[in-house]
Amino acid sequence: MGSKRKDKTHSGPEEQVNPFAAVLASALGIEAPKGPGISVLQEEEAMMLGVKEASLRFEKKGRNGKMATLIEFAGLNFSDLTDLAKQLKQQLGVGGSADESGFVLLQGDVRNKVEKILQNEGWKTKRIGG
């Protein structure tokens, strides 16, 4: 007879909310950030100062093994996003698309080149994953 756990309330990964961040977020009247990462104050400060921030990620899952670079831009409207995507595609000579949820998808592994281009234009870049 195996000893299986009967209480399933803590049996897997959960989305955790830092209780201190939750209290601070409710005091500021914003949504609490979930999981590890940027704090509420850093997020609010970046939004107020107009800091341009981009997250670079490499993916090939769900694309028939083809490589793609995903770039997420914080606080950019869709028209600016499509203009930026067009500019990046022309400079790199690759295909890609802009998504309404704030992502730019570029074909191939061009993270290093994109990072240099964005940093030259004043963006703060962060690589997610390898």
C-alpha positions in Angstrom: 0.0 0.0 0.0 1.7 3.2 -1.2 1.5 6.4 0.8 -0.2 8.7 -1.6 -1.0 12.2 -0.6 -4.6 12.8 0.0 -4.5 16.6 0.5 -4.1 18.1 -3.0 -4.2 21.7 -2.0 -0.4 22.2 -2.3 0.5 19.6 -4.9 1.8 21.7 -7.8 3.1 25.0 -9.0 0.9 27.9 -8.2 0.9 31.4 -9.2 2.2 33.1 -6.2 1.5 36.7 -5.1 3.9 38.3 -2.8 1.7 39.5 0.2 3.7 42.7 0.6 3.4 43.5 -3.1 -0.3 42.8 -2.9 -0.8 45.3 -0.1 1.3 47.9 -1.8 -0.6 47.3 -5.1 -3.9 47.7 -3.4 -2.7 50.9 -1.8 -1.6 52.3 -5.2 -4.9 51.1 -6.8 -3.2 48.7 -9.3 -3.1 45.0 -9.9 -0.6 43.0 -7.9 2.2 41.4 -10.0 2.2 37.6 -10.0 5.2 35.4 -9.5 8.9 36.5 -9.3 10.1 39.5 -11.3 9.7 43.2 -11.3 8.2 44.8 -8.2 5.2 47.1 -8.1 7.3 50.2 -7.4 9.7 49.4 -10.3 6.8 48.8 -12.7 5.1 52.0 -11.7 8.3 54.0 -11.8 9.1 52.7 -15.3 5.6 53.6 -16.5 5.8 57.2 -15.1 9.3 57.9 -16.4 8.5 56.4 -19.8 11.3 53.9 -19.7 11.3 51.8 -22.9 11.7 48.2 -22.0 11.8 45.1 -24.2 12.1 41.4 -23.4 13.8 39.1 -25.9 13.0 35.4 -26.0 13.9 32.6 -28.4 11.4 29.9 -29.3 11.0 27.0 -31.7 8.2 25.1 -29.9 5.0 25.0 -31.9 6.6 26.3 -35.1 7.5 22.9 -36.7 11.1 23.2 -35.4 11.7 26.6 -37.0 13.5 29.2 -34.9 11.8 32.5 -33.9 12.7 35.5 -31.8 9.9 36.9 -29.7 10.2 40.5 -28.5 7.7 41.9 -25.9 7.5 45.6 -25.7 6.1 47.1 -22.5 3.6 50.0 -22.9 3.6 50.4 -26.7 0.5 50.8 -28.7 -0.2 48.7 -31.7 0.5 51.3 -34.4 3.9 52.1 -32.9 4.6 48.3 -32.5 3.9 47.7 -36.2 6.2 50.6 -37.2 9.0 49.2 -34.9 8.5 45.7 -36.2 8.8 46.9 -39.8 11.9 48.8 -39.0 13.5 45.8 -37.3 12.6 43.4 -40.1 14.1 45.8 -42.7 17.3 46.3 -40.7 17.8 42.6 -40.1 16.5 41.3 -43.5 14.2 38.8 -41.9 10.4 38.1 -42.0 8.1 38.5 -39.0 4.9 40.0 -37.7 3.5 42.2 -34.9 0.8 40.9 -32.6 -1.9 43.0 -30.9 -0.9 41.6 -27.5 2.4 43.5 -27.6 4.7 40.9 -29.2 6.9 41.1 -32.3 7.9 37.8 -33.9 11.0 37.7 -36.0 12.1 34.7 -38.0 15.4 33.1 -37.0 17.6 33.5 -33.9 18.5 37.2 -34.2 18.5 38.0 -30.4 22.0 39.5 -30.4 21.4 41.8 -33.4 18.0 42.9 -32.1 19.5 43.6 -28.6 22.2 45.8 -30.1 19.7 47.7 -32.4 17.3 48.3 -29.5 20.0 49.4 -27.1 21.3 51.9 -29.7 17.8 53.4 -29.9 17.5 53.8 -26.1 15.6 50.6 -25.2 16.4 48.7 -22.0 16.6 45.0 -23.1 16.2 41.9 -21.0 16.9 38.4 -22.3 14.6 35.7 -21.1 16.0 32.2 -21.3 19.4 31.2 -22.8 
